[in-house]
Amino acid sequence: MPDAADNRVKGAPPGGWAVLRRNRAAMAALVFLGLVSATALIVPFLLPDWMKQVSADSFVAPLGRSHPGAPLRLLGTDVNGNDLFYRLLTGAQVSLGVGLVGALVSLVIGGVYGMVSGYAGGRIDGAMMRLVDMLNAIPSLLIVMIFVSTFDAFFKDALDALRLWGQSRHWSIIEHMAGLLIPYSRIAILVLSLGLVQWLTMARIVRGQVLVLKEMAFVTASRAMGQRGWTILWKHLWPNLSTIVLTCLTLTIPAVIRDESFLSFLGLGIEDPAASWGSLLRDGAQVINPIESKWWLLVFPAVLMSLSLLALNFLGDGLRDAFDPKSGE
């Protein structure tokens, strides 16, 4: 079998991953996202306890101290004396986690829907796509707001009931876990609802690819061998969709993060004491005034969020250029 060097000598086009590695912007974005994710996951566990607690050191400027002998605050503190560096890292955990999980929800729903629609064809395909058109006509954020306002109280009550049940049974693990999840209950609803509104684009892209793939020789041969539709979808079509789906997933993550941040900025997202980039931006905007501006509360979350979204878009564009041969046309 010829190796990669033989392919280069014979003039064969490089593979998608080789093209991606030559894209400096995409690789720099990948390294940046890896560093941000690793820092957000690891560093909060290594920080001292005083950085994780509420203190009386309100509005300490970056690299400042509230009084001589007080600990140095790297990025300053907020109105409640919370260390902004720690809040930024925990906010990154929430925002990036919401973006990834919401995108995965959209991948599962949109991928299955698009494959079934494209492979079925005919009237079934037409009816399924008309449903997508109708859902596209509804403002996505309106759907998310309705979900949050409708189900947030029910989910909180369910977690509180689970906590009380664990307390009555003397199961401290269930009681503790349910108590910890109550501040994050709205995030769970946000993840589900954002995934439910982001799957429409994924379904269209997957359906378009399936319409092309199902006419190829390997699918015709599979039908001739007696393989059923679901077997053809998962065994033959889905592996050929993996790179396109990965590209769409990378571009869906920043869309979910933006929606979550916007809702948190409006007060419909994560609740205190938990934090996300959107809630940090909301807190920073509330203390910006012409007289005495606490600029660090707005600048640091905005810069980190903007750079992360920019990196995700660069990475998504790089993946699209590497694996979609029509992207450069």
N, C-alpha and C positions, 0 to 999 in steps of 0.2 A: 504493500500500500504506500503511495507517495506521501511524503511528509510535507510540513509547511514550507520547508526550504524549496522542495521540488515545485510546489505551487507558485512560489515567487518567481522561480526561474522560468516557468512556463507561462507566466503572465496571468495566472488565475486570480480572480478578485479576492481580496482578504475577507475573512469572516467578520460577522457583526461585532464580536468582542474585540477583534483587532482594530476595527475602525473606531470603536469607543475608546480604546486605550490611547489612540492618537489624538483624541479630542481633549485638549488641555483644559478647557473650561469645564467640561463634564467631569474629568478626573479630579480637578481641584474642588468642584462642588461635592463630589463623592467623599473626598478626604475631609472637607469641612463638616459635612453632615455626620460622618463617622466620629469626628472629634466631639462635636456638640452632643451627640447621642451618648457616647461613652462617658463624657463628663457629667451629663445630667443623671446618668444611671449610677455612677460609682461615687463621685465626689460628695454628694449630700450625706452618704453614710460615713464619710471620713471627717466631716466638719465637726468642730467642738459643739457641745450642747448649747452654749450660750448664743451661738448663731441661729439656733433653731427655735429660740424662745422669744416671747414677747417681752419687751423691756421698756424702761422709762426713757430710753435714748431716742426721742422722736426727732425726725428730720435732721439727722447727722449727715453732713455732706460727704461725698466720696473721699476716701483716704483721710478721714477726720475722726475725732474722738469727741464724745459729749463732755468730758472733763479729763484733766490729767490723771493718768492711771487707768482710764477706761479702755476697753479693747478697741483696736483699730478697725474701722468699718471700711472694707475695700470699695464697695459701691454705695455706701451710705445706708440710711434706714428710712422707713416710711412713717406715717403718722402714728402708728401703733408701736413703733420701735422695732419692727421686724427687719432683719438684715436683708437687704435687697439682693445680695449675691445668692443667698440660700433660696430666696423666693423666685429668682430667675431660673435657677436649676430645677426646682420643683415644678415651676410653671412650664418649663421645657418638657418635663416628663408628661404632664397632662396634655399639652398642645400637640406634641409629636405623637403621643399615644392615641389621642382622639383622631388625629389625621390618618395614622396607619390603620387603626381598627375600623374607622368609618370607610376608608378606601377598600379594605378587605370585604366589608359587608356589601359595598357596591359591586365589588368584583364577583362575589358569589351570586348575587341576585342578577346582575346584568349579564354575567357570563353564561349562566344557565338559560336565562330568558333569550338572549341573543342567539345561542346555539340552537335551541329548539325552534325558534322562529325561522332562522335561516335554513335549517335542514328540512323543516316541514314544508316550507314554500306555500304557494297557492293562496287559498283563502285564509288558512290558519296564519300564515305570515302576514297577510294584509290586515287581519283583525288585530293581531298582536302589535303591529306597528301603529295602528290607529290609536290603540290604548296608550302607547308611548307618546304620540302626538298630543293627546288630550292631557296627559300628566305634565307634559312640557309647557302647556299653556297656563298652568297654575304656578304662581311665584313660589320658588322652592323655600325661601326663608319663611313665607307665610305658613307652609306646611309644618316646618320645624317649630315655629312659635306655637302653633295649635297643639302639636304633640307635647311640647314642654309644659304648657299651661294645663293640659288635660291630664297627663299621666304623672306629673311630678309628685303631687300630693299622694296619689295612690301608691307609688313606689316607695316614698318615704314611710308611709303607714305600714307597708309590708315589711320593710327593713326593721322598723321599730317593733312590730309584732314578733319578728324573728328574734330580735334582741331580747325581748321580754320572755319569749319561750325558752331561749337558751338560759336565761337567768333562772327561770322557774325549775328547769331541769339540772341546774348547776353545771351546765356545759359552758365553761368560761371562754372556750375558743370561739364558739358560735356567737356568744354575747359580745365578745370583743370585736370580732370581724364585722358583725352587723353594725355595731356602733361606729366603727371606722368608715364604713361604706356610706353612711347616711349623708355626710357632706358631699359625697361624690355621686349621689343618686341622680342628680340632674345631668351629670356628664354621661351616665349610662343611657339616658333617654336621648341626649344629644347625639351620641354615637350611632344609635339605632336609627334615629330620624334623619340624620345627615346621610347615612348610608342608603336610606330608602329614597332620597331625592337625588343622589349622585349616580345611581345605577343606570339612568336613562341613556346617557352618552355612551357608557360602557356597552350597553345592549346594542346600540346602533353599530358601533365599531365591530363588535364580535359578529353580529349578524352579517355585515358586509363581507367580512373575511370568510365566513362559512359559505356564503353564496358562491364564492369563487372556488373554495377548496372542494366542495361537494361534487363539482363537475370534473375533478381531476381523475386520472387513471387509477390511483391507489384506492379511492373511494368506490369507483365502479367495480374494481376487482374484489373489494370486501363484500359488496352487495352480491356479486356473482358467487362468492363462497358461502353465502347464506348467513352472514353476520347481521344481527339486528341493529336497529337504529341507535339505541343507547350505546351499544358496543362500539359502533363506528364513531359516535360523538366523542366518547371518552378515550378510546384507544388510538384513534387515528387523527381526528380533527383537533382535539384539545391540545395535544403536544405541538401541533403546528401553529397554534395560536399563542403559545406561551410568551414569545418575545413581544408580540403586539400588546398582549395583556399586561406584561411588565411595564411597557412604556406608558400605557394608559393609567396603570396604577400609580406610577411615579408622578404623573401630572394631576391625578385626582387628589393626592395627599395635600398639596398646598391649597386646593380649593376647599377641602374640608376644614383645614386649619383656619383659613380666612373666615369661613362662615362661623366657626366656633368662636373665634376671636371677636367677630362683630356682635354676636349674640351675648358674649360675656361682657363686652363693652357696654351693651345696653342694659346689663343686669339680668339677662335671661340665661346666662351660662352657669359656670361653676360658682359655688357659694363659698364665702369665708368659713373657716380659715384656709381652705384649699385655694390654690391659685393657678391661673393659666396666663399666657401672654396677654390675652384679651382683658382679663380682670385687672392685671397689672397696669395696662394702658388706661383703663378706666380710672383706677386709683390715682395714676399720675396726672391725668387730665383734670381731676377734681381739685388739685392743689396748684395748678398753673394760674397765676394772676400777674397783673402788671407791676404790683408792688414788690412782692417777694416770691420769686419763682423757684420751686423745688424741681429744677430741670431734670435732675438725674432719675427721678421716678418715672419720667416719660421717655427720656432719650435712650436709656439702656434697654428697656423692653422693646422699644420700637426698632432699634438697630439690630438686636439679636433676631427678632422676628422677621424683619425685612431681609437680612442676610440669609436666613434659613429658607425663606420662601424663594428667594432668588436662586439659591443653590439647588433647590428641588426643581425649579423650572429649567435651569441649565442642564441638570442631569436628565430630566425628561426629554428635553430637546436633543441631547446627545444620544439617548437610547433610540429616539425616533429616527434620527439621521442614520444610525448604525444598522437598524433592523428593518426599517421601512424603505424599500428601494424607490418608492414613488415620492418620498418626502422631499427629494432634491429637485423634482421636476417642476 
